[in-house]
Amino acid sequence: MKKIVVSGIRPTGNLHLGNYFGAVRNFIRMQEEYNCYFFIADYHSLTTHPHPEHLRQNVKQILATYIACGLDPEKVALYAQSDLPETAELYLFMNMNAYLGELERCTSFKDKARQNPNNVNAGLLTYPTLMATDILIHHADLVPVGKDQEQHLEMTRVFAQRFNSLYGQDYFKLPQAFSYGGDLVKIPGLDGSGKMGKSESGNNAIFLTDTDDVIRKKIMRATTDSGPVEMNQEKPEVIANLFLLVKTLCAPEVYDAFDQAYKNCSIRYGDLKKQLAEDTVKFIAPLRNKIEAILADDAYLEKVRRQGMEKAHESAAKTVREVRGIIGF
């Protein structure tokens, strides 16, 4: 059975519909076919210096959400990155073979450094080596990554091959990007452009813990235009994105009815938004209820985390022990 390592979701808040349709649904499928290691990337989140209490609560939140969405702790290793002290040690070893120039050229580093010039810390610079550590510590064959993470995976292969060449051993595998094929569902944001994500206002995304009223208010404020002026005219991006939400969350006949109304210029965006809001409420409410129930059971969450840690530790400890020997310790 091949292994999959997911570089994890940073515990910076709740998961939203984009996370669910873009990653979590695939994770649920993967757990039936592969030996999976899913983790919460709390070490990675330290680049933004979260408050300790927020960090603890967010880790619990993501863990509960993963389980509520369908990840089975009996089938996968589900753990927090910080649960493995071996991660920090292998991260140190990987940093010894990573060079300043290649780290500075990383697109995500340049973007983050430009956005936050007063917080260009060493953790941000060496983010790719920590990501590589997460993958290589379990000798992953396959890693599901989005477009924005492909460069990091390529760097992981570079670090792995460099270690193998430096020490004259074919030790680390060169992991490959993985997907189930076909077009991934990319959920657009409520602002009408780009993908759904966290924003300053929080109004671009629909979170899996949003209340019914919050969901309705967010969707009713979603960006639209003044409506079509010609029969069968092409939808602009802002409207095409709204229709993608309808297609994802509403019944096919609902989508078809509104699509036809757009084509014949009789569309009423208020009606569309009301229908989308109610269907979104129906979709999210059961997930939210499950998340809340799991969050209330601290003993269960601790058991799941400890169980995942034990599974991951067995693999990670073996890797670090062998790497220490190869290096000469």
N, C-alpha and C positions, 0 to 999 in steps of 0.2 A: 504494500500500500504506500503510495507516495505521500509526502508530507506537504502541508501548506502552512506557511507562516504569514499572518496578516500583520503589517506593521502597526496596527492598532489605531484606535480612535483616541485622540488626545482628550483627557477629561477636563474640557473647558466649558462644559454645560450640557444641556439636553441634546439628544439626537432629534433631527428633523426629518421630514418626509424625503428629502434628498438623500440623507444617509440611509434611510430604510430601503428605498427602491434602488439606490446606487450600489449598496454594498451588503447590507444585512440580509436581504433576501437570498443573495448568492451564497452567503456564509451558511445559511440554513441548508441549502442544497449540498454544499461542499461537505458538511459534516456527515452526510450519508455515504460519501464516496471516497473520502480521504482521511488521513490522520492529521487533524487540524490543531494548530496552536493559535488561539485567539487571545490577545491581551489588551489591556488598557494602558496607554502610553503615558504614564504619569511622570517618568523621568523626562520625556520630551517636553512636557508642559512647563518644566522649570525654567525654560528660556524666557518665559513671560512673568516669572516670580509670583505665582498665585499665593493667596493667603492660605495658611495651613488648613484652616477649617473648610475653606472652599474646596481645596484639593481633596480632602478626605470625603466630603459630601459628593463631589463630582465623580469620584471613583465609584462610590456606591451607586450613584445614579446610573452610570453607564453600565455597570455590572447588572443591575436590576433590569435595565432596558434590554440588554442583550438576551437575557433569559426570557423576558416577557415576549420578545419578538420570535422566539423559537429556538434559540441555541440551547442544546442539551448538555449540561455539565457532565453527564455520564458518557457522552460521545466525544467531547472535545476537551482540550486543556484550556480552561478559561481562567485567566489570572491577571494580576497587575504586574507591570514591568518591574516595579520596585520590590516585588516579592522574591526576585532572583538576584542575590548578591553577585552571582557569576556574571550577570549582565555588565555590571560596572567594571569587573576585572577584564573581561574580554574587550570591552570598550577601550580600556587603557591600552591593551596590546594592539588593537586595530589603529588607534591614533598614532602609534609609533611608526606606522607604515603609510600614513596619509600625509600628503604634502600640501603646503599652504596654497600654492598656485591653483591646484585642482579644486580645493575646497572653496576658494574665493570665486572660482568660475561657476560654481553651482548656481543655477538660475534662482532657486528658492532663497538662497542666502542673499543674493544681490537684491531680490525683491524685498525681503524682510529688512535688510540693512537700509534700503532707501525709504521704506515706510516708517522705520523706527531708528533713526540715526543715533539716538541717545541710549540705545540698548543693543549694541552690536557686541554680544558677549561670546565667549569661547564656545559655549554650548551651542549657540546658533551656528557658528562656523563649522563645528564638528558634528552637526546634526546628521550628515550622511553616514558617518562612521558608527554612530549609535544605531541608526536604522539598519546598517549592514550587520551590526552585532545581533540585533533582534532576529535577523534572518539566518545568519550563519551559525548561531549558537545551537540551533536545532537541525542543522544540515538540510535546509529546505531544498526541495526539488523545484517547487512552484510557488510563486507569490502573486496573488491577485492585486494588481495596482491600477490606478487610474492614470490618465495621460500626464497629470502633474507630478506623478511619482516615478515615471519611467527613467528619468535621469538618475534618481537615487538608486534604482535597481541596477542600472548599468554600472554605477560606481561600486555597488556591492560586489559585482562580478570582478571589477578591477582589483578591489582590495583582496578578494579571495584568491585570485590568480597571482597577485603580488606576494601574498603570504606563501603560497605553494612554491613559487619560483625561488623566493628568498631562502627557504629552508629545504628545498629539494625534495618535497614530498607532495604527492597528489592528495592533499588532505581535504580541503574544502571543496564542495560541489560549486558549480557556477549556476545559481538558480535562474529560472526562466519566468518571464511574465506569464500570467495565466488569465484566461477568461473562458466563459462557456460559448463564446462566439455569438454572432448576431449583434444587433445594435443594443447597447445598454440604455436603460431608461434614465435619462438625465432630467431631473425635475427642475423646472425653472423657478426663479424667485418671483415673489409677488410684485416686485418693482418692474417686471416686464422684460428684463434682460438678464443674460447670464444664467448661472445656476443658483439654486436655492442654497443659502448659506447664512451664517450668523452675521448680523449687522449691528451697527451702533444702536439703532432703534429697536431691533428685534422684530421688525415688521416685515422683513423680506422672507422669513421662513415660518413654516408651520411646524411647531415642535410636537413630539409625541406625547408631551405632558400638558399641552395647552388645554384650557377648559373649553367647553362648547361655546361660550360667549366670546372668548378671545378668538377662537377660530373664525366665528362668523364676522367679527369686527375686522379682522385682518383681511379676509377675502373680500368683504364689501369695499375695502379701501384699495384693493388691487388696481394697478395702473391699467387704463384702457385708453382708447382714442374716441373721436367723435362719431365713429361708426362708418360703415361702407357707403360709398356714393355711387358705385357702379355695380351692376349685376355680375356675379361670379368673379369679382376682383380678388386678387391675391391678398392674403392676410399679412399685414406688417408684423414684424418680430414681436412686438408687445402683445398683439392679439393672438398670434400663433402660439406663443408661450401660455397664454391663458387657456386656449383650447387644448393644449397638451395636458394641462392639469385636469381639465374636464375628461379627456380621453382616458387618463390614468385612474381617476377616482369615481367616475360616473358610469352608469350602464351604457352599452353601445348605442341603444336607441335614443338616449338623452343626448349623446354627442352628435348623432346624426341629425336630430331635430334642430339643434342650435347651429350646426354647420349649414344646414339648408336655409335656416333663417338668415344667416350671414350672407349666403350667396344671393338671396333675393332681397337683401337690404331691409329686412324686417326685424333684424336682431335687436333685442333689448338687453343690454349688458347687465342691468339690474336683475332681470329674471335669471340670466345665466349664473350670476354670482350667488344668488339665493339658492339655486339648485346645487351648485358646486359646494357651497358652504354646508348644506344639510348632508350631502353625501360624504363630505370630508369628516363631519362630526360622527357619522355612523361608522366610518372606517377607523377613526382614532380612538373613540370612546372605549372600546374593549381593550385596546393596547394600554391606554392610560390607566384603566382600572387594574389591569394586571401589574403594571409598573408600581402603582401605589401599594398594592397588596404585598408585593415582594419587598419593597423598600421598608415596609413596616416590620419585616421579619429579619432582625439583625442576626439571629442565630443561624438561619438558613443561608444568608449571604456570606457569613463568615465560613460556614462549612463548605460552600461552593468555592470560595476563594482559596481556602486551604487545600481542598482537593485538587484544584487546578494547579496550584503552586507545586504540590508534590509530583504531579505528572510532568510539569515543565522542568522541575529541579533535576529529576533523574536524567533527562536529556542534556540539560545545560551543564551539570556538574561533570559529566563524562567528557564533554567537549573541552571545558576549561582545563581539566586534568590532563587531557591529551595535548592540548596546545602548550601548556606549561612545560611538558616533557619535550615537545618538539623544539621549543625556544631554547631550552637548556636549564630550566629551573628544576 
